[in-house]
Every structure is written in C-alpha cells, then in structure tokens.
C-alpha cells in the first residue's frame, strides 16, 4: 500500500462519524466489494461499530472488524469519473495486518 491517498489499514480509520470507503471481505454472502461506511458510537444501548451509510432506523447494516479489509478517505468529487474505486485485492498479511475470519 504505497499510495498515501489509497487504501489504508483499518486500525487507522477515523472513528468520528466521517464517512469513508472500505473494502469488505468476500464471504458466504457474496463477493468482496467497496461500501461507504462510518463509525457509530451506538444508540439505544448498542455498542459502537462500523455501519453502512445505507443504514436506516430499524434496518442497521453493521460490519464487524474482521469483515473489513482496509479503508480510504472519500475522494474529492470528480465530475468526469463518478465511480467507486476497485476493491483492494493485495495480500492482507504484512501490508494490512488483517487476521480475517
């Protein structure tokens, strides 16, 4: 992960509510993908965690730490290229310190 503006270790992700992009690990539910997520301190007695920005009251999409490979800040708006970046497919070991499931 040589690009300072690219994918970063999840341990460095901001837990202040800012929305970020994250690579979600592939699982039995489907292939890996990129999602727009944010850290939520929790509500109604729930513990804090990573939530998809698609979450709605009563329908919370929450990710456990092992489900997330890496993150990057939201890119600046580029009207000529309105697409999500590709999921990071590099080696987890060493570069991301990810343990997986």
N, C-alpha and C positions, 0 to 999 in steps of 0.2 A: 504494500500500500504506500507507494512512493508519492502519489499526488496529494499535496496538503489540502486541496479542496475536494478530494474524492472521499471514498469510503473510509470510515474510522472505527476503532474498537468501541463496542457498546459501553464499556466501562467509562468512556469519556463523554457519553451523550448527556446533554443538559436535562436536568430533572426539574425544570422551572415552568413547564406548561407550553414551551415553544414547540411548534410543530416541526418535525424532522422527517426525512426519508429513511426507511430501514429496509434491509434485505431480510425477508422472512425465510427461514429454512424450509426446504421441502419436507413434507410429512405424508402420512397416510391420507390426509385430507386433500392433498394436491401438491403441485409443483411449487418450488420456491418463487417468490415474487417480491416486488417492491411495494411498500404501503406507506401512507402518510400517517405518522403516529405522534403521540405526545405523552408526557408523563402526567399522571393524575394522582394527586395526593389522596384520593379516595373520598367517598362520601357515604353517608348512611352506615357508618361503622365499618366500611370496607377498607382493606389495606390498599396502599398506593400501588400503582403499576402502570405499565405501558398500555395505552388504549389506541385503537384505530380512530382516526378522525371521523370515520363513518358512524361511530357510536352515537346512540340516542338514548334518552332515558328509557329504561326498561329493556333495552337491547344493546348492552355493552359488549363490544368486541375487545377482549383483553388478551395481550400476549405475555407469556411467561418468559423470563430471561433466556432459557435455553432455545426458545423459538426464534430469537433474533440473532442474526449473524453480525451485522455491522450497521453503521448509520452514516448519514451525511447531512449537512445543513441544507435547507431549502435553497435551490439555485435561484439566482436573480431571474426575473421574468424575461424571457427571450421570445418575442412575438413570432420570430421566424422558426422557432423549434419548440412547439408546445407538447413535448413528450416526456415521459418518465425515463430516467436513466435505466440501463440494464442492471439486473441484479448482479452483485459481485460474485464471481464464481471461482475465486482464487482458493488457495489452500488455507484452511482455518488454522491449522497448527502453526504456532510461531508468530504468524502475522497478526492474528486476531485474538489469540489466547482463548478461543472458544472451546467449550467442552462438548457441546452438542447434547444430544439426549442419550 
